[in-house]
Amino acid sequence: MLAVPLLNIRQSDLVLRSDNVFLLRQIGLSPDLLLFRDQLDLRALQRAGRLRLTLVDHNVLPSSDRNLEGAVVEVIDHHLLERASSPSCPVTVETVGSCATLVTERIIQKAPEILDQQVAQLLYAAVVLDCVNMAPSAGKVTPKDAEFVTVLESRFPALPPRGALFQNLNHAKFDVSGLNTEQMLLKDMKSVSGRLIIAVSVLYIQLQDFLQRAELEAELSAFSLKFGFDLLLLMTISFTESKEPIRELAVFSHSTTCREEVSLYLEQACNPALNLCPISSPHPHISAYQQGNSLASRKKLLPIIKDCLKERDADGCVGDGRLGDVEEEEESQVPPTPMNSLVDGCPLDDGLPHISAQDLEDKFNKMADRGGD
């Protein structure tokens, strides 16, 4: 059996993962050695009885991949458990700041021989970035994250200094220079759906700067039409000189009713309260807000949106935003976790693969040879 690490994005979308590109370059790993979703036909492999999937950083498949459910044999995740227990599918779900912490723990327990400098640096970088340089004030790091960061540092003293690594990765993640509007929206996007389909994108730019982009409404309209969205939620994140996060929110839809209903629901939400303060928008179809609760990341926003859609679908209109106890799910903190899992919102092609079985074996032979040098 060939165990294949698969990035659930198109090969052409790697440019959107600017922090990933930076880290690969730093450790000397060529992107040509990676395998992407549009290079394998998972459905064909499943039909042939040759597919087994381990879900990492999520525990349920989106509706578009639901027919792959029979191939899921294991889960390693740190989000709200939404999967029913099954003896045929072991599930490891624990609330930690980074799923890479759980992967590190698994490697140390089950396969310590594969933990070399390169693997350690990949894991270390993911945890440090996800946990915002292990700063308690960011509300992300847990004792287990801190434990395994310390384990990696003690076993591999040549790892780059934590602070410098975080600064470099954070700078790379927030570098949107050269990206067009569509790429910025896709860079870190999730979607939720009921009768409405809503995209939630995290943008690494100040909202007023984004709103000043030429032909913005036309570009947002084209994006919505291309991907089938009824409404776009744009959550921007920037930082003060003291590195405190600043969050702003914009709601776009050509339907005034949808835009106003969703905006009102967000204004009145109390679990958590977003503390939204309206600000001026130069566009008639965009409502803009400052978000007083800077710790309310997209991870906290998505359950609110899901409840909004449930109430809207049930009643034909949106409720008052008083949600009761809503549990967290999905991802993205300060800064958000890269969109790297089989989740709704990944812009994937369903075309035929263009890597043959022999190409795949050659690729992993090269990886093995590289590891032996």
C-alpha positions as a LaTeX table, in Angstrom:
\begin{tabular}{lrrr}
\hline
Residue & $x$ (\AA) & $y$ (\AA) & $z$ (\AA) \\
\hline
Met1 & 0.00 & 0.00 & 0.00 \\
Leu2 & 1.26 & 3.45 & $-0.95$ \\
Ala3 & 0.56 & 6.14 & 1.65 \\
Val4 & 0.11 & 9.46 & $-0.16$ \\
Pro5 & $-0.05$ & 12.91 & 1.50 \\
Leu6 & $-2.61$ & 14.74 & $-0.62$ \\
Leu7 & $-3.14$ & 18.51 & $-0.67$ \\
Asn8 & $-6.83$ & 19.11 & $-1.28$ \\
Ile9 & $-6.27$ & 22.04 & $-3.61$ \\
Arg10 & $-5.46$ & 22.37 & $-7.28$ \\
Gln11 & $-1.79$ & 22.53 & $-8.14$ \\
Ser12 & $-2.32$ & 26.00 & $-9.61$ \\
Asp13 & $-3.71$ & 27.24 & $-6.27$ \\
Leu14 & $-0.49$ & 26.65 & $-4.33$ \\
Val15 & 0.45 & 30.27 & $-5.07$ \\
Leu16 & $-2.43$ & 31.28 & $-2.77$ \\
Arg17 & $-0.70$ & 29.50 & 0.14 \\
Ser18 & 2.13 & 32.02 & 0.36 \\
Asp19 & 3.22 & 30.82 & 3.82 \\
Asn20 & 3.36 & 27.22 & 2.54 \\
Val21 & 5.49 & 28.29 & $-0.42$ \\
Phe22 & 7.82 & 30.17 & 1.92 \\
Leu23 & 8.21 & 27.18 & 4.25 \\
Leu24 & 8.84 & 24.72 & 1.41 \\
Arg25 & 11.55 & 27.01 & 0.08 \\
Gln26 & 13.06 & 27.39 & 3.57 \\
Ile27 & 13.45 & 23.63 & 4.08 \\
Gly28 & 14.48 & 22.92 & 0.49 \\
Leu29 & 11.44 & 20.87 & $-0.52$ \\
Ser30 & 10.40 & 21.29 & $-4.16$ \\
Pro31 & 6.65 & 21.81 & $-4.77$ \\
Asp32 & 7.08 & 19.35 & $-7.66$ \\
Leu33 & 7.25 & 16.58 & $-5.04$ \\
Leu34 & 3.80 & 17.41 & $-3.73$ \\
Leu35 & 0.56 & 15.78 & $-4.84$ \\
Phe36 & $-2.59$ & 17.81 & $-5.42$ \\
Arg37 & $-6.31$ & 17.00 & $-5.60$ \\
Asp38 & $-6.59$ & 17.60 & $-9.35$ \\
Gln39 & $-3.80$ & 15.10 & $-10.00$ \\
Leu40 & $-5.70$ & 12.09 & $-8.62$ \\
Asp41 & $-9.15$ & 10.75 & $-9.45$ \\
Leu42 & $-10.27$ & 9.68 & $-5.97$ \\
Arg43 & $-13.61$ & 8.41 & $-7.21$ \\
Ala44 & $-11.97$ & 6.13 & $-9.76$ \\
Leu45 & $-9.65$ & 4.77 & $-7.07$ \\
Gln46 & $-12.63$ & 4.14 & $-4.81$ \\
Arg47 & $-14.56$ & 2.36 & $-7.56$ \\
Ala48 & $-11.54$ & 0.11 & $-8.05$ \\
Gly49 & $-11.43$ & $-0.63$ & $-4.31$ \\
Arg50 & $-8.00$ & 1.01 & $-4.00$ \\
Leu51 & $-8.75$ & 4.07 & $-1.87$ \\
Arg52 & $-8.45$ & 4.57 & 1.88 \\
Leu53 & $-8.76$ & 8.08 & 3.27 \\
Thr54 & $-7.47$ & 9.51 & 6.52 \\
Leu55 & $-9.11$ & 12.87 & 7.24 \\
Val56 & $-6.71$ & 15.34 & 8.85 \\
Asp57 & $-7.83$ & 18.68 & 10.32 \\
His58 & $-11.54$ & 17.88 & 9.73 \\
Asn59 & $-13.80$ & 14.95 & 10.58 \\
Val60 & $-16.65$ & 15.01 & 8.07 \\
Leu61 & $-16.72$ & 15.18 & 4.30 \\
Pro62 & $-18.61$ & 17.93 & 2.46 \\
Ser63 & $-21.68$ & 17.05 & 0.46 \\
Ser64 & $-19.65$ & 17.17 & $-2.76$ \\
Asp65 & $-17.41$ & 14.36 & $-1.47$ \\
Arg66 & $-20.03$ & 12.40 & 0.44 \\
Asn67 & $-19.74$ & 9.45 & $-1.96$ \\
Leu68 & $-16.16$ & 8.96 & $-0.69$ \\
Glu69 & $-17.39$ & 8.25 & 2.85 \\
Gly70 & $-16.92$ & 4.51 & 2.49 \\
Ala71 & $-13.18$ & 5.04 & 1.96 \\
Val72 & $-12.63$ & 6.94 & 5.25 \\
Val73 & $-10.65$ & 4.73 & 7.64 \\
Glu74 & $-9.31$ & 7.22 & 10.22 \\
Val75 & $-9.70$ & 10.80 & 11.47 \\
Ile76 & $-7.23$ & 13.12 & 13.20 \\
Asp77 & $-8.79$ & 16.48 & 13.98 \\
His78 & $-9.11$ & 19.30 & 16.52 \\
His79 & $-12.58$ & 20.65 & 15.68 \\
Leu80 & $-16.07$ & 19.89 & 16.93 \\
Leu81 & $-16.78$ & 16.18 & 16.46 \\
Glu82 & $-19.55$ & 15.74 & 13.90 \\
Arg83 & $-18.84$ & 12.13 & 12.93 \\
Ala84 & $-20.66$ & 9.17 & 14.44 \\
Ser85 & $-18.37$ & 6.65 & 16.10 \\
Ser86 & $-17.55$ & 3.50 & 14.16 \\
Pro87 & $-15.31$ & 0.52 & 14.93 \\
Ser88 & $-14.05$ & 0.62 & 11.33 \\
Cys89 & $-12.90$ & 4.25 & 11.60 \\
Pro90 & $-10.77$ & 5.27 & 14.61 \\
Val91 & $-11.28$ & 8.93 & 15.49 \\
Thr92 & $-8.78$ & 11.15 & 17.30 \\
Val93 & $-10.43$ & 14.48 & 18.08 \\
Glu94 & $-8.98$ & 16.79 & 20.70 \\
Thr95 & $-9.36$ & 20.52 & 21.10 \\
Val96 & $-5.85$ & 21.88 & 20.60 \\
Gly97 & $-4.62$ & 24.98 & 18.82 \\
Ser98 & $-3.06$ & 23.14 & 15.88 \\
Cys99 & $-3.92$ & 19.80 & 14.34 \\
Ala100 & $-0.18$ & 19.48 & 13.69 \\
Thr101 & 0.20 & 18.98 & 17.46 \\
Leu102 & $-1.89$ & 15.80 & 17.24 \\
Val103 & 0.08 & 14.65 & 14.18 \\
Thr104 & 3.34 & 15.24 & 16.07 \\
Glu105 & 2.05 & 13.22 & 19.03 \\
Arg106 & 1.01 & 10.37 & 16.72 \\
Ile107 & 4.41 & 10.26 & 14.98 \\
Ile108 & 6.31 & 10.24 & 18.27 \\
Gln109 & 4.10 & 7.46 & 19.64 \\
Lys110 & 3.79 & 5.27 & 16.54 \\
Ala111 & 6.62 & 6.06 & 14.10 \\
Pro112 & 9.42 & 8.07 & 15.75 \\
Glu113 & 11.89 & 6.88 & 13.11 \\
Ile114 & 10.36 & 9.19 & 10.47 \\
Leu115 & 10.83 & 12.29 & 12.59 \\
Asp116 & 13.89 & 13.94 & 11.05 \\
Gln117 & 14.93 & 17.59 & 10.86 \\
Gln118 & 12.80 & 18.31 & 7.80 \\
Val119 & 9.62 & 16.70 & 9.16 \\
Ala120 & 10.18 & 18.33 & 12.55 \\
Gln121 & 10.51 & 21.77 & 10.98 \\
Leu122 & 7.30 & 21.31 & 8.99 \\
Leu123 & 5.37 & 20.30 & 12.11 \\
Tyr124 & 7.02 & 22.94 & 14.29 \\
Ala125 & 6.23 & 25.72 & 11.84 \\
Ala126 & 2.57 & 24.68 & 11.59 \\
Val127 & 2.08 & 24.67 & 15.37 \\
Val128 & 3.92 & 27.94 & 15.92 \\
Leu129 & 1.90 & 29.66 & 13.19 \\
Asp130 & $-1.47$ & 28.21 & 14.18 \\
Cys131 & $-0.89$ & 29.07 & 17.84 \\
Val132 & 0.24 & 32.63 & 17.07 \\
Asn133 & 3.78 & 32.16 & 18.37 \\
Met134 & 2.38 & 30.32 & 21.42 \\
Ala135 & 1.04 & 33.60 & 22.84 \\
Pro136 & $-1.72$ & 32.98 & 25.44 \\
Ser137 & $-3.27$ & 36.36 & 24.63 \\
Ala138 & $-4.31$ & 35.07 & 21.20 \\
Gly139 & $-6.55$ & 32.48 & 22.82 \\
Lys140 & $-5.30$ & 29.59 & 20.67 \\
Val141 & $-2.48$ & 27.71 & 22.41 \\
Thr142 & $-3.23$ & 24.79 & 24.76 \\
Pro143 & $-0.91$ & 22.92 & 27.17 \\
Lys144 & $-0.55$ & 20.08 & 24.65 \\
Asp145 & 0.55 & 22.48 & 21.91 \\
Ala146 & 3.16 & 23.94 & 24.23 \\
Glu147 & 4.27 & 20.45 & 25.29 \\
Phe148 & 5.00 & 19.21 & 21.79 \\
Val149 & 6.60 & 22.43 & 20.63 \\
Thr150 & 9.00 & 21.98 & 23.55 \\
Val151 & 9.57 & 18.33 & 22.59 \\
Leu152 & 10.47 & 19.30 & 19.03 \\
Glu153 & 12.78 & 22.07 & 20.23 \\
Ser154 & 14.60 & 19.73 & 22.60 \\
Arg155 & 15.02 & 16.96 & 20.01 \\
Phe156 & 16.02 & 19.27 & 17.16 \\
Pro157 & 18.04 & 22.20 & 18.55 \\
Ala158 & 18.78 & 23.37 & 14.98 \\
Leu159 & 15.15 & 24.43 & 14.48 \\
Pro160 & 14.91 & 28.14 & 13.66 \\
Pro161 & 14.18 & 30.46 & 16.60 \\
Arg162 & 10.47 & 30.42 & 17.36 \\
Gly163 & 9.94 & 34.17 & 17.20 \\
Ala164 & 11.79 & 34.68 & 13.92 \\
Leu165 & 10.03 & 31.70 & 12.33 \\
Phe166 & 6.62 & 33.03 & 13.29 \\
Gln167 & 7.40 & 36.52 & 12.01 \\
Asn168 & 8.61 & 35.19 & 8.67 \\
Leu169 & 5.64 & 32.85 & 8.22 \\
Asn170 & 3.16 & 35.46 & 9.38 \\
His171 & 4.60 & 38.00 & 6.96 \\
Ala172 & 4.41 & 35.48 & 4.13 \\
Lys173 & 0.81 & 34.49 & 5.02 \\
Phe174 & $-0.38$ & 38.07 & 4.99 \\
Asp175 & 1.44 & 39.00 & 1.80 \\
Val176 & $-1.31$ & 39.50 & $-0.79$ \\
Ser177 & 0.77 & 41.60 & $-3.15$ \\
Gly178 & 0.17 & 40.56 & $-6.71$ \\
Leu179 & $-3.12$ & 38.73 & $-6.01$ \\
Asn180 & $-6.24$ & 39.77 & $-7.86$ \\
Thr181 & $-9.63$ & 40.01 & $-6.13$ \\
Glu182 & $-10.64$ & 36.44 & $-6.97$ \\
Gln183 & $-7.36$ & 35.06 & $-5.63$ \\
Met184 & $-7.70$ & 37.11 & $-2.44$ \\
Leu185 & $-11.19$ & 35.69 & $-1.87$ \\
Leu186 & $-10.07$ & 32.13 & $-2.55$ \\
Lys187 & $-6.91$ & 32.39 & $-0.44$ \\
Asp188 & $-8.72$ & 31.50 & 2.79 \\
Met189 & $-12.37$ & 30.74 & 2.08 \\
Lys190 & $-15.07$ & 28.54 & 3.58 \\
Ser191 & $-18.69$ & 28.17 & 2.52 \\
Val192 & $-21.92$ & 27.25 & 4.27 \\
Ser193 & $-25.23$ & 26.57 & 2.64 \\
Gly194 & $-28.96$ & 26.28 & 3.20 \\
Arg195 & $-31.34$ & 27.79 & 0.72 \\
Leu196 & $-28.67$ & 30.44 & 0.49 \\
Ile197 & $-25.04$ & 29.62 & $-0.27$ \\
Ile198 & $-22.66$ & 31.91 & 1.62 \\
Ala199 & $-18.89$ & 32.24 & 1.23 \\
Val200 & $-16.81$ & 33.46 & 4.17 \\
Ser201 & $-13.39$ & 34.74 & 3.13 \\
Val202 & $-10.61$ & 36.01 & 5.38 \\
Leu203 & $-8.76$ & 38.91 & 3.76 \\
Tyr204 & $-5.33$ & 40.03 & 4.95 \\
Ile205 & $-5.85$ & 43.71 & 4.27 \\
Gln206 & $-7.59$ & 46.68 & 5.89 \\
Leu207 & $-11.22$ & 46.81 & 4.83 \\
Gln208 & $-11.09$ & 50.39 & 3.57 \\
Asp209 & $-8.13$ & 49.52 & 1.32 \\
Phe210 & $-10.07$ & 46.56 & $-0.08$ \\
Leu211 & $-13.19$ & 48.66 & $-0.66$ \\
Gln212 & $-11.14$ & 51.09 & $-2.74$ \\
Arg213 & $-10.15$ & 48.45 & $-5.31$ \\
Ala214 & $-11.21$ & 49.41 & $-8.81$ \\
Glu215 & $-14.37$ & 47.72 & $-10.13$ \\
Leu216 & $-14.79$ & 45.90 & $-6.81$ \\
Glu217 & $-18.55$ & 45.33 & $-7.00$ \\
Ala218 & $-18.27$ & 43.99 & $-10.54$ \\
Glu219 & $-15.50$ & 41.63 & $-9.42$ \\
Leu220 & $-17.51$ & 40.43 & $-6.42$ \\
Ser221 & $-20.52$ & 39.87 & $-8.66$ \\
Ala222 & $-18.43$ & 37.89 & $-11.14$ \\
Phe223 & $-16.95$ & 35.82 & $-8.31$ \\
Ser224 & $-20.38$ & 35.05 & $-6.87$ \\
Leu225 & $-21.72$ & 34.04 & $-10.26$ \\
Lys226 & $-18.69$ & 31.87 & $-11.08$ \\
Phe227 & $-18.82$ & 29.88 & $-7.83$ \\
Gly228 & $-22.58$ & 30.00 & $-7.22$ \\
Phe229 & $-22.68$ & 32.14 & $-4.06$ \\
Asp230 & $-25.72$ & 34.19 & $-2.99$ \\
Leu231 & $-23.83$ & 36.25 & $-0.43$ \\
Leu232 & $-20.21$ & 36.97 & 0.47 \\
Leu233 & $-18.95$ & 37.63 & 3.99 \\
Leu234 & $-15.55$ & 39.29 & 4.00 \\
Met235 & $-13.65$ & 39.23 & 7.31 \\
Thr236 & $-10.52$ & 41.35 & 7.14 \\
Ile237 & $-7.66$ & 41.10 & 9.59 \\
Ser238 & $-4.79$ & 43.53 & 10.11 \\
Phe239 & $-2.63$ & 44.41 & 13.10 \\
Thr240 & $-1.79$ & 47.43 & 15.21 \\
Glu241 & 1.83 & 48.45 & 15.79 \\
Ser242 & 1.69 & 46.43 & 19.01 \\
Lys243 & 0.58 & 43.37 & 16.99 \\
Glu244 & $-2.99$ & 43.39 & 18.30 \\
Pro245 & $-5.49$ & 42.05 & 15.74 \\
Ile246 & $-7.99$ & 44.34 & 14.07 \\
Arg247 & $-11.02$ & 42.68 & 12.49 \\
Glu248 & $-13.54$ & 44.24 & 10.14 \\
Leu249 & $-16.49$ & 42.68 & 8.36 \\
Ala250 & $-18.26$ & 43.34 & 5.06 \\
Val251 & $-21.43$ & 41.75 & 3.67 \\
Phe252 & $-21.97$ & 41.69 & $-0.11$ \\
Ser253 & $-25.06$ & 40.63 & $-2.00$ \\
His254 & $-27.08$ & 42.11 & $-4.86$ \\
Ser255 & $-30.18$ & 41.00 & $-2.94$ \\
Thr256 & $-30.95$ & 43.83 & $-0.55$ \\
Thr257 & $-33.23$ & 41.54 & 1.49 \\
Cys258 & $-30.55$ & 38.86 & 1.97 \\
Arg259 & $-27.85$ & 41.40 & 2.77 \\
Glu260 & $-29.96$ & 43.24 & 5.32 \\
Glu261 & $-31.29$ & 40.09 & 7.00 \\
Val262 & $-27.85$ & 38.51 & 7.40 \\
Ser263 & $-26.34$ & 41.82 & 8.52 \\
Leu264 & $-29.03$ & 42.26 & 11.17 \\
Tyr265 & $-28.52$ & 38.71 & 12.41 \\
Leu266 & $-24.79$ & 39.31 & 12.80 \\
Glu267 & $-25.39$ & 42.63 & 14.56 \\
Gln268 & $-27.68$ & 40.93 & 17.11 \\
Ala269 & $-25.71$ & 37.68 & 17.58 \\
Cys270 & $-24.66$ & 37.16 & 21.17 \\
Asn271 & $-22.86$ & 33.82 & 21.28 \\
Pro272 & $-20.42$ & 35.35 & 20.84 \\
Ala273 & $-21.29$ & 38.99 & 20.38 \\
Leu274 & $-19.34$ & 40.38 & 17.43 \\
Asn275 & $-19.78$ & 43.98 & 18.64 \\
Leu276 & $-20.27$ & 45.28 & 15.12 \\
Cys277 & $-20.16$ & 49.02 & 14.47 \\
Pro278 & $-21.35$ & 50.16 & 11.00 \\
Ile279 & $-18.87$ & 52.16 & 8.93 \\
Ser280 & $-19.33$ & 53.93 & 5.61 \\
Ser281 & $-19.10$ & 51.91 & 2.42 \\
Pro282 & $-18.63$ & 53.43 & $-1.05$ \\
His283 & $-20.62$ & 50.58 & $-2.59$ \\
Pro284 & $-24.43$ & 50.27 & $-2.46$ \\
His285 & $-24.39$ & 46.46 & $-2.24$ \\
Ile286 & $-21.74$ & 46.21 & 0.51 \\
Ser287 & $-22.46$ & 46.72 & 4.22 \\
Ala288 & $-19.29$ & 47.37 & 6.22 \\
Tyr289 & $-18.49$ & 47.08 & 9.93 \\
Gln290 & $-15.75$ & 47.44 & 12.47 \\
Gln291 & $-15.73$ & 44.31 & 14.64 \\
Gly292 & $-15.23$ & 45.19 & 18.27 \\
Asn293 & $-14.69$ & 41.58 & 19.34 \\
Ser294 & $-11.31$ & 40.95 & 17.70 \\
Leu295 & $-11.09$ & 37.43 & 19.15 \\
Ala296 & $-14.24$ & 36.36 & 17.27 \\
Ser297 & $-12.50$ & 34.71 & 14.33 \\
Arg298 & $-14.17$ & 32.93 & 11.45 \\
Lys299 & $-14.23$ & 29.81 & 13.63 \\
Lys300 & $-16.67$ & 31.68 & 15.88 \\
Leu301 & $-18.52$ & 33.31 & 12.98 \\
Leu302 & $-19.39$ & 30.14 & 11.05 \\
Pro303 & $-21.72$ & 28.61 & 13.68 \\
Ile304 & $-23.60$ & 31.93 & 13.78 \\
Ile305 & $-24.02$ & 31.84 & 10.00 \\
Lys306 & $-25.18$ & 28.22 & 10.12 \\
Asp307 & $-27.84$ & 29.08 & 12.70 \\
Cys308 & $-28.85$ & 32.08 & 10.66 \\
Leu309 & $-29.44$ & 29.86 & 7.64 \\
Lys310 & $-31.32$ & 27.26 & 9.71 \\
Glu311 & $-33.70$ & 29.88 & 11.07 \\
Arg312 & $-34.10$ & 31.47 & 7.67 \\
Asp313 & $-34.86$ & 28.13 & 6.02 \\
Ala314 & $-37.34$ & 27.19 & 8.74 \\
Asp315 & $-39.21$ & 30.48 & 8.95 \\
Gly316 & $-38.59$ & 32.13 & 5.62 \\
Cys317 & $-36.80$ & 34.94 & 7.41 \\
Val318 & $-33.89$ & 35.45 & 9.75 \\
Gly319 & $-34.41$ & 35.38 & 13.52 \\
Asp320 & $-33.14$ & 37.78 & 16.16 \\
Gly321 & $-29.65$ & 36.32 & 16.52 \\
Arg322 & $-30.11$ & 34.85 & 19.98 \\
Leu323 & $-28.57$ & 31.49 & 19.33 \\
Gly324 & $-28.25$ & 29.69 & 22.64 \\
Asp325 & $-25.22$ & 27.42 & 22.99 \\
Val326 & $-23.39$ & 27.15 & 19.68 \\
Glu327 & $-20.35$ & 24.92 & 19.58 \\
Glu328 & $-17.29$ & 25.78 & 17.57 \\
Glu329 & $-16.35$ & 24.12 & 14.32 \\
Glu330 & $-14.39$ & 24.81 & 11.16 \\
Glu331 & $-11.13$ & 26.65 & 11.33 \\
Ser332 & $-9.13$ & 29.86 & 11.10 \\
Gln333 & $-7.86$ & 31.87 & 13.99 \\
Val334 & $-5.37$ & 34.73 & 14.27 \\
Pro335 & $-3.89$ & 34.10 & 11.77 \\
Pro336 & $-6.27$ & 31.55 & 10.21 \\
Thr337 & $-5.28$ & 27.99 & 9.61 \\
Pro338 & $-4.59$ & 27.34 & 5.92 \\
Met339 & $-7.49$ & 25.88 & 4.00 \\
Asn340 & $-6.00$ & 22.44 & 3.56 \\
Ser341 & $-8.76$ & 19.94 & 4.22 \\
Leu342 & $-11.67$ & 18.23 & 2.49 \\
Val343 & $-14.18$ & 20.88 & 3.46 \\
Asp344 & $-16.86$ & 22.88 & 1.69 \\
Gly345 & $-15.48$ & 25.87 & $-0.13$ \\
Cys346 & $-12.31$ & 24.39 & $-1.60$ \\
Pro347 & $-12.16$ & 25.48 & $-5.27$ \\
Leu348 & $-11.43$ & 22.08 & $-6.80$ \\
Asp349 & $-11.56$ & 20.74 & $-10.33$ \\
Asp350 & $-13.38$ & 17.48 & $-11.03$ \\
Gly351 & $-11.46$ & 16.82 & $-14.23$ \\
Leu352 & $-9.49$ & 13.71 & $-15.12$ \\
Pro353 & $-6.14$ & 13.24 & $-13.37$ \\
His354 & $-3.01$ & 13.85 & $-15.35$ \\
Ile355 & $-0.62$ & 11.71 & $-13.28$ \\
Ser356 & $-0.39$ & 8.03 & $-14.13$ \\
Ala357 & 0.27 & 5.25 & $-11.63$ \\
Gln358 & 3.85 & 5.06 & $-12.86$ \\
Asp359 & 4.25 & 8.84 & $-12.46$ \\
Leu360 & 2.99 & 8.51 & $-8.90$ \\
Glu361 & 5.47 & 5.76 & $-8.06$ \\
Asp362 & 8.29 & 7.78 & $-9.64$ \\
Lys363 & 7.32 & 10.81 & $-7.56$ \\
Phe364 & 7.55 & 8.92 & $-4.29$ \\
Asn365 & 10.72 & 7.14 & $-5.31$ \\
Lys366 & 12.25 & 10.59 & $-5.74$ \\
Met367 & 11.00 & 11.56 & $-2.30$ \\
Ala368 & 12.56 & 8.45 & $-0.80$ \\
Asp369 & 15.84 & 9.08 & $-2.61$ \\
Arg370 & 15.86 & 12.68 & $-1.39$ \\
Gly371 & 15.30 & 11.57 & 2.18 \\
Gly372 & 18.29 & 9.26 & 1.97 \\
Asp373 & 20.73 & 11.96 & 0.82 \\
\hline
\end{tabular}
